[in-house]
Amino acid sequence: MDDQAIIDLYWRRSERAIEATAQKYGGYCHTISYNILHSREDADECVNDTYMKAWQAIPPTRPVRLAAYLAKLVRNVALHKYEKANAKKRGAGQVPLIASELEHCLAASAATDSEVVELLNEFLDQLSQETRQIFMGRYFHFQSIKDIAKMRHVSESKVKMVLLRTRNDLKQILEAEGVAL
């Protein structure tokens, strides 16, 4: 079933919308939440919470790209669950590591969130497809360097170098635009 048909099911308040979403995007959502939480049970719970959030938000929201919309929802649900579970301790896993990697690029700023988002989108648009996929895989989907290297059929050292150079380029662009680092 195509995305518009699934969205139409949500607009009609048909329970088949969740079933169609689970069939088409369940694995995708589970992978994103698992990459953050490293627990199948917690990932399953996040995916179910994501379906509920989609049900509550559509309508009035009509996503242009359902996959991206669901990815954002499940990512936020999983990050919230991660923060809640690790409020008093630092766990293993990718989240603290990824946060520390981006720390020098995205610190507190006088720029508004929407300005930073616009700068990030412009920055991502200028990247090559491979670099953008590596960057988004690491910092949006929370994939490990090993997994990215395996999926892209490149060495882990290449992934690390692409990420380092991309973070440095991002830092330069943010500094040039006056975003405090």
ChimeraX attribute file (.defattr): number of C-alpha atoms within 10 A of each C-alpha:
attribute: neighborCount
match mode: 1-to-1
recipient: residues
	/A:1	9
	/A:2	9
	/A:3	16
	/A:4	14
	/A:5	12
	/A:6	20
	/A:7	25
	/A:8	15
	/A:9	18
	/A:10	23
	/A:11	17
	/A:12	13
	/A:13	15
	/A:14	13
	/A:15	11
	/A:16	13
	/A:17	21
	/A:18	22
	/A:19	14
	/A:20	18
	/A:21	22
	/A:22	17
	/A:23	11
	/A:24	16
	/A:25	17
	/A:26	19
	/A:27	13
	/A:28	17
	/A:29	27
	/A:30	23
	/A:31	22
	/A:32	24
	/A:33	30
	/A:34	23
	/A:35	21
	/A:36	23
	/A:37	25
	/A:38	16
	/A:39	12
	/A:40	14
	/A:41	11
	/A:42	18
	/A:43	24
	/A:44	18
	/A:45	16
	/A:46	27
	/A:47	30
	/A:48	19
	/A:49	16
	/A:50	24
	/A:51	21
	/A:52	12
	/A:53	15
	/A:54	23
	/A:55	18
	/A:56	13
	/A:57	14
	/A:58	17
	/A:59	15
	/A:60	9
	/A:61	11
	/A:62	15
	/A:63	17
	/A:64	11
	/A:65	11
	/A:66	18
	/A:67	16
	/A:68	11
	/A:69	14
	/A:70	22
	/A:71	22
	/A:72	17
	/A:73	20
	/A:74	27
	/A:75	25
	/A:76	15
	/A:77	20
	/A:78	26
	/A:79	17
	/A:80	13
	/A:81	19
	/A:82	18
	/A:83	15
	/A:84	10
	/A:85	13
	/A:86	12
	/A:87	10
	/A:88	8
	/A:89	8
	/A:90	11
	/A:91	14
	/A:92	11
	/A:93	14
	/A:94	19
	/A:95	20
	/A:96	11
	/A:97	13
	/A:98	16
	/A:99	12
	/A:100	11
	/A:101	15
	/A:102	17
	/A:103	13
	/A:104	12
	/A:105	20
	/A:106	17
	/A:107	11
	/A:108	10
	/A:109	12
	/A:110	12
	/A:111	13
	/A:112	10
	/A:113	10
	/A:114	9
	/A:115	13
	/A:116	17
	/A:117	12
	/A:118	12
	/A:119	17
	/A:120	15
	/A:121	11
	/A:122	11
	/A:123	16
	/A:124	18
	/A:125	11
	/A:126	11
	/A:127	13
	/A:128	10
	/A:129	11
	/A:130	11
	/A:131	17
	/A:132	18
	/A:133	16
	/A:134	24
	/A:135	23
	/A:136	15
	/A:137	17
	/A:138	20
	/A:139	18
	/A:140	16
	/A:141	21
	/A:142	24
	/A:143	23
	/A:144	19
	/A:145	20
	/A:146	14
	/A:147	13
	/A:148	21
	/A:149	18
	/A:150	12
	/A:151	10
	/A:152	13
	/A:153	9
	/A:154	12
	/A:155	13
	/A:156	17
	/A:157	12
	/A:158	12
	/A:159	20
	/A:160	16
	/A:161	11
	/A:162	17
	/A:163	22
	/A:164	15
	/A:165	13
	/A:166	19
	/A:167	19
	/A:168	15
	/A:169	14
	/A:170	19
	/A:171	19
	/A:172	14
	/A:173	16
	/A:174	19
	/A:175	13
	/A:176	10
	/A:177	13
	/A:178	12
	/A:179	21
	/A:180	15
	/A:181	14
